[in-house]
């Protein structure tokens, strides 16, 4: 099985584009990916997204965190050969939501499962974009890809993930493939 972990950072916020109904207007600043076959992390700028599309074409499973409702729809306008609907996807947030009945953020899962915090947040990446700090966005995006990969690997091995609800850490069963 050829697996690919993905994460994307955007140039704009929901507030700037009129909400979640306009995901494509957010525009990608940086795309991050981890290719299990090659054991390589990639950070792509917009002009390099054809290389990400090459990875998507050969992938049999695309893994992300909130990727079905956010990341892949934001990526859709950039794809020439791949239809995101045809991709086999595992969205960790969605898997947790199906068990819990509500959404849990990546920060809470990272903290609950590993006791660590994320290196930044998406709004900072937007500020970095405006300031032309592309390397900082790449670093942050790859950090999120690494965390997502670690969470996936942990869930695959242990059959559960943990999240920090602020007052208690809860364990949630998962059945990753």
N, C-alpha and C positions, 0 to 999 in steps of 0.2 A: 504494500500500500504506500503510495506516494503522498505524504502529508505536508501541508504548508500552513504555518501560523501567520496571521496577518493583523496589522493595525495601521490606522491612518490618522494623520493630523490634518486639520483644515485651516484655511485662510480666514474664515469668517465664523462668527458665532450664530447660534439659533436666533438670537435677538436681532441680529443684523439682516437676516434673510427672511424674517417673518414666521419663524417657527419650524417645527419638524416636517411640515408639509412641503418644504422647499429644500430637501436634503442636497440635491444636486447643486444648488446655489452656494453651498458652503465652500466648495472647491478644495481640492487636495493641495497641501503644501508638501508633505512628505508621506511616503508609504513605506512601511516596514514589513519585513517578512523573515521567517525562518524556514529554510528548506531542510526537512529531515533527511532526504536522500543524500544531499551534499554536506550536511552538518554545517551550514553557513547561514549567517544573518546578513540581510541586505537592507539598505536604506536607499530608496529611490526618490529622486525629485521628479516633478511632473514630466519633464522631457525624457525620462528614463522608464516610464511606466510600461513601455512595450516589453521590457525585460521581465517585469512583474507578470505581465500577461502571458509570457512564455512559461513562467512557473505555474500559473493558474491552469494553463492548458494541459500540463502533464500531471497535475495534482488529482488524486482520487478522493482527498478529503481536505477541505479548507477549514481551519480552526481559528476562532476569534472569540472576543468578549464583546457582546452587543454588535456582532458583525452582521447579523441578518437584518436588523432594523436600522443600523447606522452605517457601519463601515462599507459594506458592499454596495448599498444603494448610492453612497457618495462616490464610489469608484466607477459605477456603471457608465457615466458619460465618457469615460476615458478608454473604455474597452472597445476594441475593433473586432476581435475574433471570438471572444468568450462571452457567453450569455450567463450572467450570474445565477439565473434561475436554474440552469442546468448543472451548477456546481453542487457536489455533495458537501454539505456544510455541517459543522458542529459549533454551535454558538453556546459557549459556557454559561453566559448570563441567562439565555433562554432555558437551558437545561435546569439551572437552579430555580428559575421562576416557575417552571412546571411543577417542581416539588413543593416549593414554598408558597406559591400563590402571589408572590410579589417580587419585584426586582431588587437585586443586591449589586452594589457597585464593585468594580475591580479592586479599589482600595480596601474595602471591607473583607474581601476574600483573600487578598494578599496578606493583610494583617492577621486574619484569623488562621490561615493555613500555615504561614511562615513567620509571623510575628514581625513583619517588616512593612514599611510604607513605600508607596510609589515615589519615584524621583521627581515628579512634577504633576501638572494637570493640563488639560486641553486648552484652557484659556491662556495659560502662560505660553503655550506653543503659538497661539494666535498673535500674542504680543511679540514673540520672537520673530515671527514671520514679518510683521510690520517693521521691525527693526533690522531685518536682513540677517538675522542670526540663524542661518540654515543649519549649521553644524549642531547647534544646541537642540533644534527640533529633531534632527536625525538621532542624536543621542537619546533624547527623551522617548522617541518613538520606538527605537530599538530596545530601550529599557522595558517598555510596555510589552513588546513582543516577547522578550525574555521571561517576564513575569507570567504572561499568558501561557507560554510553553511550559514553564515550571508547574503552573496550576493544572494544566492538561495532563502532564506526565504524572503528577501526584494523584489526580483523580483516577487516571487509568490504572495506576499501581494499587491504590488503596480502596478504590470504589467509593470514595467520599471526599468532600471538601469541607472546609470550615470557613465561617465568616464571623467577623467581630461586629456584634450588634450594638456595641458601645457599652453595654452593661454585662454582656455575657458572650462567650464564643459558642456558636452552635455548629454541629456537624450535620452535613447534608449528604445523603447517599446520591451517587451519580453512577451512570452506566455508560462510560465512554467507550468508543470503538477505536 
